[in-house]
Structure formats: C-alpha cells, structure tokens
Amino acid sequence: MILAGDIGGTKTVLALYEKTNDAAADCVKEQTFASQDYAEFGDVLDGFLPSGIQIDSACFAIAGPIVNQRCQMTNLSWSFDGEKLKAKLGTNKVKLLNDLEAMAVGMLHLPEHDLIELNPGAVKQSGTIAVIAAGTGLGEAILYWDGSKHHPMATEGGHCDFAPQNELQDKLLAYLRKRYPGHVSCERIISGIGFSHLFDFLCEEGFAPPSPVVADIGAESDVDRNAVISKLGVEGEDPLCREVVRLFVEIYGAEAGNLFLKSLALGGIFIGGGIAPKIQAIMESGEFLNGFCAKGRYFELLSKVSIKLSLNPRTPLIGAVNFFD
C-alpha cells in the first residue's frame, strides 16, 4: 500500500493507493483534514490509517523547506523527521518532499487534457523542465534531465529579487520598497497578495478610479480582496482591475522566463498553483508569453519553449504517489 500526503498550513490531504497488475495505482481511501485542528502531524496519521494496515512506501509533499529529511513547516507548528516516520509506518521507503518538488514530479504524470499549451509556436524538445506556481506564495522547482529520466530539485526561487522590465515596473519596485525596504521579492507580486499590491500601486499612480466594490472591503472583512480584484480583472468589468491582472501576468511570465534561463529548461515550463487556472483567459491572451520571451538576444530561443498550464489541483499528491516509481 502506498501512503501519499499533500500537507499545507490550511489543509492536509492523505491518500492510500494500491498498485494494480498493470503498475497503475488505484486510490482506496482519501481524506482531507483542517491542519490547524491538530497539534501535530502524527495525530492526523493516527486518525487516517486503518488498523493493521501495511505501508510499503510513503511520500509527503510539505509546504516548507526539507533539510536532511527534516522539516519545520513555515506557517504551522508541525515538524517532520523522515527517520521517525519510517519507524512509525514500518517501512524504509519514506520520503519528505517540498510541495513544489512533489508538484514537479506530479506534472510528469498528468494526462494531456489537464494541460493547456500557452505557446502556439512551441517546438517539442527533450531536456530539463522548470515548474513555477503562484498561489499563497510563489514556488519554483526544476526537473533535471539526465538523458534518460527527470530528477526533481527543490528551490526557493520565488524569494529572488524582483527585476522590473519597463518604466511602469520601475515605479512598482519603488512603491514596494516603501512597504518592504529590506527586500522586494518576486513573491510580493506573483502570489495572492500581489493583486492587492498591484491594485494599490495603480491607484496611487492614478491609472483609473478604484472600483467601489474593492474600496469597500475593509481590513477586518471576511471577503478575499485579492480574489475580488482578480475576478473583476478577468471579467473586464473594471479598467483598474483589468490592468492589475494584465500586469500580474506580464510579471509572472517574465519570472518564468528567468527560471528558464537559470535552468536552461529546454524540456519546457509547467505552470501550477491555484491562481493561473482562475485567470486562464488572461494567461492565454499573450501577456504571459510576451513577458516570458522578452529576454533580448534570447527571444528566439524562448519563443520556441513549451509552456503548459496545469488545471489539476491535485498535482502535488499525484507526485507523492508516483515518487518511488
């Protein structure tokens, strides 16, 4: 039996899979837990695993840095130790993965109908693949190609410096430096909170009057301000929100292009995370591709790279299930 987990600060998904004769894996049990309701991960495991179950292998995708198969979660008090989990589960095949590392593995197992190609001029090539995913934060990972198979590599690339590409983005950097004087990372823009940062910046620039729908959302409101801004932008009902989403996608594409150059990901780019599917229409409009390719002398190289957007929110769990294959 294979035990797989996708573990985040908000929710934890655990699943049991059984290998069939054709080497495929069938899910026999899956359950979602509110992470904040449990003092430690062991309590979740105890509540999920059936009595007397024999675990052959286990892999967990965790929202946090993995160092020597140990992890202290970033936004939760839970800690993990691979050796202790081996003892608890009765198997030596236990692996802790960063959630983006697991997502990268999962991308390799997605059917084509879960993927949208954003580059109509893409030329299929073999090689290293890069994965970028905007959600609550910005995650980046690499699938290194050794000539016969891909190997996942975790990174913390989302925390690299934001590099403006034009005059408007120069002003955005200056604006964000007032809020974050020590360091302005890409994650400050290419993540959920980025929609609010871009909205407030464009308001200050006088781009257009702010939507009263957004302006009425106070700090104590239960309404997700970022979701409202992105929804209005995708629907095109509000000029300022539309520019927010356009600028978000342009910068998202530019950072994906940076990741390509740093990893020479000739095998292509996968886009994961929860934001891209929600703004799919704008992702497909050409703004992302333009930002991705705008690398001067490397335009021609980037213009042929495959860029696939994943529509499957379970990709990290799929990666955890298939890690030991």
C-alpha positions in Angstrom: 0.0 0.0 0.0 1.3 3.5 -0.9 0.6 6.4 1.5 0.7 9.8 0.0 0.2 13.3 1.5 -0.1 16.9 0.5 0.5 18.9 3.6 -0.2 22.6 3.9 -0.8 25.2 6.6 -4.5 25.2 5.8 -5.3 21.7 4.8 -3.8 18.3 4.7 -4.8 15.6 2.2 -3.8 12.0 2.8 -4.5 9.1 0.5 -3.9 5.4 0.3 -3.1 3.8 -3.1 -2.8 0.2 -4.2 -0.8 -0.9 -7.1 -2.6 -2.9 -9.7 -1.3 -5.6 -12.1 -0.7 -3.0 -14.8 1.5 -0.9 -12.5 -1.2 1.8 -12.2 -2.2 2.9 -8.7 -5.8 2.9 -7.6 -6.9 5.2 -4.7 -8.6 3.2 -2.0 -9.0 6.0 0.6 -8.6 9.7 0.6 -9.4 12.2 3.3 -8.9 16.0 3.9 -8.1 17.4 7.3 -8.0 21.0 8.6 -4.4 21.3 9.6 -5.0 23.9 12.3 -7.2 21.5 14.2 -4.3 19.2 15.0 -1.4 19.7 17.4 1.0 17.6 15.3 1.0 15.5 12.1 1.1 12.2 14.0 -2.4 12.9 15.2 -3.6 13.2 11.6 -1.9 10.0 10.7 -3.5 8.1 13.6 -6.9 9.3 12.6 -6.5 8.3 8.9 -4.6 5.0 8.8 -6.8 1.9 9.2 -5.8 -0.5 12.0 -3.2 -3.1 10.9 -2.5 -1.5 7.5 0.8 -2.5 5.9 2.5 0.5 4.3 5.0 -0.3 1.6 6.1 3.3 0.8 5.1 6.8 1.9 5.8 10.2 0.4 4.7 13.5 1.7 4.6 16.9 -0.1 5.1 19.5 2.6 4.8 23.3 2.4 8.3 24.1 3.9 12.0 23.6 3.3 13.3 20.0 3.6 16.8 19.7 5.1 18.3 16.2 5.7 14.8 14.7 5.5 13.6 17.0 8.3 11.1 19.9 8.0 9.7 22.6 10.2 6.6 24.0 8.4 6.7 27.7 7.6 3.1 28.5 8.6 2.3 25.7 11.1 3.9 24.3 14.2 4.2 20.8 12.8 7.7 19.3 12.4 8.7 16.2 10.4 11.5 13.7 10.7 11.9 11.1 8.0 13.6 8.6 10.2 10.9 8.8 12.9 8.2 8.4 10.2 10.0 5.2 8.9 9.7 3.7 12.4 6.1 4.8 12.8 5.0 3.4 9.4 7.1 0.3 9.4 8.9 0.9 6.1 12.3 2.2 5.0 10.7 3.8 1.9 9.7 7.2 3.3 10.4 10.5 1.5 9.7 14.1 2.5 9.5 16.5 -0.4 9.0 20.2 -0.7 5.5 20.7 -2.1 6.8 22.2 -5.3 9.2 19.4 -5.7 6.3 17.0 -5.4 4.3 19.1 -7.8 7.1 18.9 -10.3 7.0 15.0 -10.2 3.2 15.1 -10.5 3.4 17.2 -13.7 5.2 14.3 -15.4 2.1 12.1 -14.7 -0.7 14.4 -15.8 -2.8 13.5 -18.8 -2.8 15.9 -21.7 -6.3 17.1 -21.0 -5.2 18.5 -17.7 -2.7 20.8 -19.5 -3.1 23.9 -21.6 -0.3 25.0 -24.0 0.3 28.7 -23.8 2.8 29.0 -26.6 1.4 28.2 -30.1 4.9 28.3 -31.5 6.3 25.7 -29.1 8.7 23.1 -30.5 8.8 19.8 -28.6 12.3 19.2 -27.1 13.7 16.9 -24.5 15.6 18.3 -21.6 15.3 19.8 -18.2 11.9 21.1 -17.2 11.1 24.1 -14.9 8.0 24.4 -12.7 6.6 27.7 -11.4 3.4 28.0 -9.3 1.7 31.1 -7.9 -0.7 30.6 -5.0 -0.5 31.8 -1.4 3.2 32.2 -2.2 5.4 31.7 -5.3 7.0 28.3 -5.7 9.7 27.2 -8.2 11.2 23.8 -8.9 13.4 22.1 -11.5 13.1 18.6 -13.1 16.7 17.9 -14.1 17.1 15.7 -17.2 20.0 13.2 -17.1 19.4 11.9 -20.6 17.0 9.2 -19.6 14.8 10.5 -16.8 13.9 13.6 -14.8 15.0 14.3 -11.2 13.1 16.8 -9.1 15.1 19.6 -7.5 13.5 22.0 -4.9 14.4 25.7 -4.9 13.3 28.8 -3.0 13.5 30.9 -6.3 10.2 32.7 -5.5 12.1 34.7 -3.0 14.6 36.0 -5.5 14.7 39.8 -6.2 12.0 41.3 -8.4 13.6 42.8 -11.5 11.5 45.4 -13.3 11.4 45.3 -17.1 9.9 48.7 -18.0 9.2 52.2 -16.7 5.9 51.2 -15.1 7.6 48.2 -13.3 10.4 50.6 -12.2 7.7 52.7 -10.4 6.2 49.5 -8.9 9.6 48.5 -7.4 10.0 51.9 -5.9 6.4 51.7 -4.5 7.1 48.2 -3.0 10.4 49.3 -1.4 8.4 51.6 0.8 6.5 48.6 2.1 9.4 46.2 2.1 12.6 48.2 2.5 14.8 45.2 3.2 14.0 43.1 0.2 11.4 43.1 -2.6 11.0 39.5 -3.8 9.0 38.2 -6.8 6.6 36.6 -4.3 5.4 40.0 -3.2 3.8 40.4 -6.6 3.4 36.9 -8.1 1.1 35.5 -5.4 -2.3 36.0 -3.9 -1.4 39.2 -2.1 0.2 40.5 -5.3 -3.2 41.5 -6.6 -3.8 43.9 -3.7 -0.2 45.3 -4.0 -0.7 46.0 -7.7 -4.2 47.5 -7.2 -3.0 49.9 -4.5 0.1 50.8 -6.6 -2.1 51.6 -9.7 -4.5 53.6 -7.5 -1.5 55.7 -6.3 -0.4 56.2 -9.9 -3.8 57.5 -10.8 -4.3 54.8 -13.5 -8.1 54.8 -13.1 -10.6 55.4 -10.3 -10.7 52.4 -7.8 -13.7 50.1 -8.0 -16.1 50.8 -5.1 -16.5 47.0 -4.8 -12.8 46.7 -3.8 -12.6 50.0 -1.9 -15.4 48.9 0.4 -13.5 45.8 1.5 -12.0 46.7 4.9 -9.1 45.1 6.7 -11.5 43.2 9.0 -13.6 41.9 6.2 -14.0 38.1 5.6 -14.1 38.9 1.8 -10.9 37.9 -0.1 -9.9 41.2 -1.6 -7.3 39.6 -3.9 -10.0 37.2 -5.3 -12.4 40.1 -5.9 -9.7 42.1 -7.8 -8.6 39.2 -10.0 -12.3 38.3 -10.8 -13.1 41.8 -11.8 -10.0 41.9 -13.9 -10.7 38.7 -15.7 -14.3 39.7 -16.4 -13.0 43.1 -17.8 -15.7 45.0 -15.9 -13.3 47.4 -14.2 -10.3 49.1 -16.0 -8.1 49.3 -13.0 -8.6 45.6 -12.0 -8.1 44.6 -15.7 -4.7 46.4 -15.6 -3.9 44.7 -12.3 -4.3 41.2 -13.8 -2.6 42.2 -17.1 0.5 43.4 -15.1 0.4 40.4 -12.8 0.5 38.0 -15.8 3.2 40.0 -17.6 5.5 39.9 -14.5 4.6 36.2 -13.9 5.7 35.5 -17.5 9.0 37.4 -17.0 9.9 35.4 -13.9 9.1 32.2 -15.7 11.5 33.3 -18.4 14.1 34.0 -15.7 13.6 30.5 -14.4 14.0 29.1 -17.9 17.3 30.9 -18.4 18.7 29.8 -15.0 17.9 26.1 -15.6 18.0 26.1 -19.4 14.7 24.3 -19.3 14.6 23.2 -23.0 12.0 20.5 -22.0 9.6 23.2 -21.2 7.8 25.1 -18.4 4.9 23.8 -16.3 2.7 26.3 -14.5 1.0 25.1 -11.4 -0.6 26.7 -8.4 -4.2 27.9 -7.7 -4.1 31.3 -9.4 -3.3 30.5 -13.1 -6.5 28.4 -13.7 -8.6 31.2 -12.2 -7.2 33.8 -14.6 -6.8 31.3 -17.5 -8.3 33.7 -20.1 -5.7 36.3 -19.4 -2.9 33.7 -19.2 -3.9 32.7 -22.7 -4.2 36.2 -24.1 -0.5 36.5 -24.9 0.6 38.7 -22.0 2.3 35.8 -20.2 4.1 34.7 -23.4 5.2 38.2 -24.2 6.7 38.6 -20.7 8.3 35.2 -20.9 10.0 35.9 -24.3 11.2 39.5 -23.6 14.8 38.5 -22.9 16.6 40.5 -25.6 19.0 38.3 -27.6 17.4 35.2 -26.2 14.0 36.0 -27.6 14.2 33.4 -30.4 15.2 30.6 -28.0 12.4 31.3 -25.6 9.8 31.8 -28.3 10.0 28.0 -29.1 9.7 26.7 -25.5 6.6 24.8 -24.5 4.7 26.5 -21.7 1.9 24.3 -20.2 -0.6 25.4 -17.6 -1.9 22.7 -15.3 -5.6 22.6 -14.4 -5.2 19.8 -11.9 -5.1 21.0 -8.2 -4.1 17.5 -7.0 -0.7 17.6 -8.8 1.5 17.5 -5.6 -0.5 14.5 -4.3 0.0 12.8 -7.7 3.7 13.5 -7.4 3.8 11.9 -3.9 2.0 8.8 -5.1 4.4 8.3 -8.0 7.7 9.3 -6.4 9.1 5.8 -5.8 8.2 4.6 -9.4 
